[in-house]
Amino acid sequence: MGALLHPRQNAALSLLPSNFGSHPTLFLIMRDATKIIRSTLTRSVASEPLHSGPVFAAPYHAPGDPSDMPYTYARSHNPTWTELERAIGQMESGPDYRATALVFASGMAACTAVFGAVLRPGDVAVLPSNAYYAARVLAQEYFAKMGVVVRLAPTANNAQAELLEGAKLLWLESPSNPTMDVCDIALLSEAAHRAGALVAVDNTTPTPLGQLPLALGADFSVASDTKAMTGHSDLLLGHVATRDLELRAKIDQWRTLTGAVLGPMEAWLALRSIATLPLRLERSCENAQKIAEFLTTRDQVTSVLYPGLPNHPGHAIAAKQMRYFGPVLSFILRDKSAAETFLAKSKLLTEATSFGGVTSTAERRARWGGDAIAEGFIRMSAGCEAVEDLIEDMAQALDAIR
Ligand SMILES: Cc1ncc(COP(=O)(O)O)c(C=O)c1O
């Protein structure tokens, strides 16, 4: 249990820049793509590989007093996580602050860590009524039944601001999955802090490259990195980032005690994947924008929900707080049968849940239940294919709707 006693030491490890040659301060002035790609390299040591492999270990050699040892037992820390946490911490950092990140076995493990580390019986948590379904169920079915008071209000129009009195935690999700609603993170963070609440943002759809919640005033940036962050649809991962070392220590302790940890192989795959995030996100968001614009021209489509569209109700706020509008868009077709026909006729949209991969996917979201959405509601994730091919394919699939 040595690592529980020394969270600060491990935080310091994750704060170090990875490999910026002999100029570690270069990191402060480089552009995002350079920073992200360079942050996945290991330190420059002659004859060592550019990327170290995954470190497979449960216990580590730990003779004597363990207080100065960064690694003693792998449920607490692992060198491959440290590399990944450095890279994510750098991505979550802003021009005037340094963030530190902790990685988890999944996005839900990361969400649970914030709820668990912050909330106690009698505390009030304010969540979006349209938050990601599992986060809402976790709050209502488990934390509420253990004595936490859960208040819900929609993401749109900053409606959560009305419920902040006496709150301990404000949970935001912008854009929300799957309805693509947007709230003003800076405005709500300020209001929450005035009320004495901590603020956590589920930043899964944009990734920290698309939106920086900590720079907008949030205390925690939380994400499912299963999605666009890693982008290859082959691993589960989550993270919590914060700039506050005391909050980090609480989250770190939660992770060690609950054991919601990822294997070194996943951490290593994630490191490989995030080096291409700038390329993937630029392409998939550009594709999402063009597809959203195309869908607005089609009679079969009742409505298109994408914050990059100028007529989206949250567009002005999204444009202010996001660097990319994200790879996810939703649209509504007449009914269940129209949506099923569209998905069956499309040859390029892989029918699958989740989002943020290099492969374009889509699904009729109401098939799962749990969200207040129409039967013809489709959530789509734009991948990195040639957008002309995607649009041609979607056009013929829409034409097939009778
Ligand atoms: C917005 C959001 N948050 C959290 C999660 C949970 O992530 P994971 O599936 O990695 O546990 C998801 C998964 O779809 C999500 O969409």
The ligand as an SDF file (V2000), in Angstrom:
LIG
                    3D

 16 16  0  0  0  0  0  0  0  0999 V2000
  -20.0210   10.7670  -22.8940 C   0  0  0  0  0  0  0  0  0  0  0  0
  -19.5710    9.4400  -22.3780 C   0  0  0  0  0  0  0  0  0  0  0  0
  -19.0510    9.3480  -21.1530 N   0  0  0  0  0  0  0  0  0  0  0  0
  -18.6200    8.1810  -20.6400 C   0  0  0  0  0  0  0  0  0  0  0  0
  -18.7280    7.0080  -21.3610 C   0  0  0  0  0  0  0  0  0  0  0  0
  -18.2790    5.7120  -20.7450 C   0  0  0  0  0  0  0  0  0  0  0  0
  -17.1160    5.2750  -21.3540 O   0  0  0  0  0  0  0  0  0  0  0  0
  -16.6180    3.7490  -21.3990 P   0  0  0  0  0  0  0  0  0  0  0  0
  -17.5290    3.0330  -22.3280 O   0  0  0  0  0  0  0  0  0  0  0  0
  -15.2050    3.8540  -21.8640 O   0  0  0  0  0  0  0  0  0  0  0  0
  -16.7350    3.2210  -20.0020 O   0  0  0  0  0  0  0  0  0  0  0  0
  -19.2760    7.0400  -22.6410 C   0  0  0  0  0  0  0  0  0  0  0  0
  -19.4140    5.8030  -23.4340 C   0  0  0  0  0  0  0  0  0  0  0  0
  -20.0960    5.7720  -24.4370 O   0  0  0  0  0  0  0  0  0  0  0  0
  -19.7070    8.2870  -23.1650 C   0  0  0  0  0  0  0  0  0  0  0  0
  -20.2370    8.3820  -24.3870 O   0  0  0  0  0  0  0  0  0  0  0  0
  1  2  1  0
  2  3  1  0
  2 15  2  0
  3  4  2  0
  4  5  1  0
  5  6  1  0
  5 12  2  0
  6  7  1  0
  7  8  1  0
  8  9  2  0
  8 10  1  0
  8 11  1  0
 12 13  1  0
 12 15  1  0
 13 14  2  0
 15 16  1  0
M  END
$$$$
